[in-house]
Amino acid sequence: MMLRYTLILLLFCLCFSKTRAQQSELDSLKLAELGYTKEDTTKVKMLNEIAFYLMNSNPDEGIGYAEKAINLSLKIGDQYRLAQSYNRRGVNYMRLNQSSKALEDFQKAGKIYEATGNKAKLADIYNNIGAMYVPLSNHKQDAFLYFEKAMAIHEEMGNKAQQAFMLLNIAYVYETLDSFATELKYFKRALPLYEQYHIDDPNEMSSIYSGLGTNYTHISPADLAQTGFRGSQYDTALYYIQKALKLSKEVGDEFGEAVNLKSIGVVYFMQKNYVPALEYLQKAKQLANKVGSLGAETDATYYLSEVYRVTGKFNNAFISYVEYA
């Protein structure tokens, strides 16, 4: 009935949004690649960059460029670029929900990074493999396994910035299991690392603030008490989501803005503060519709029907519920 937030699995680069500047850069890369006739590492790099840019806008085309990169890497014997090319193709397969092909490519890349001792890249691959398992109900332990393997490498290397990402991804797995108390513990471990190493990146900070706020919204009082929390649950939720909303507005992230508007509306609904709940949910629905954020629009529509129902506006409640259903 109710869709909670979805955290960004950061190392997938799924937060990469298409803008005019990025489209211009993609067009320039395509022209440069066509004009570059040498079969060398530079050519492979160009092909992989194009595959990266296409992963969200046209993954079918992205796969084609990644396959060219794979074939050329094999031809010139460049193992590093070969692993990168498998990873690029894997992410594009993932965007098409072709999980088995994506997993196969990630595993191929991982074997190369393991054989060549490239621990940092191996950790990235472990993260990607873990992320593949997150949506699969029978593979949550596999998701934990690979995220923890990635975490162990980053701890060994002293890479605290990447540790922050892994903690957030592990928190997300617990969210899918409705283990909100454990999820919150991982958020609390991740937050100081984010504020130390990612404070200058508004997209990343918005992600963790939004996730924290949503966790405080939906965790039960009993589970929250287990964490030692003694404050106001919903006021704390609002505090974090409003920080996320401010950041999403600053960077022009309308998808994030729609989600955060919806989340604030939900908190006000939980508080039985129906006037601001209605205001934020209406704004969220309108913006979500504009930017094509189906999840945020669906959630906002459902909660609008609930606001109308509890305030006695049954005709509006019925209309909104029909839209939701």
Buried (B, 14 or more C-beta within 10 A) or exposed (E): EEEBBBBBBBBBEBBEBEEEEBEEBBEEBBEEBEEEEEEEBEBBBBBBBBBBBBBBBBBEBBBBBBBBBBBBBEEBEBBBBBBBBBBBBBBBBBBBEBBEBBBBBBBBBBBBBBEEEBBEBBBBBBBBBBBBBBEEEEBBEBBBBBBBBBBEBBBEEEBEBBBBBBBBBBBBBBBBEEBBBBBBBBBBBBBEBBEEBBEEBBBBBBBBBBBBBBBBBBBEEEBBEBBEBEEEBBEBBBBBBBBBBBBBBEBEBBBBBBBBBBBBBBBBBBBEEBEBBBBBBBBBBEBBBEBEBEBBBBBBBBBBBBBBBEBEBEEBBEBBBEBBE
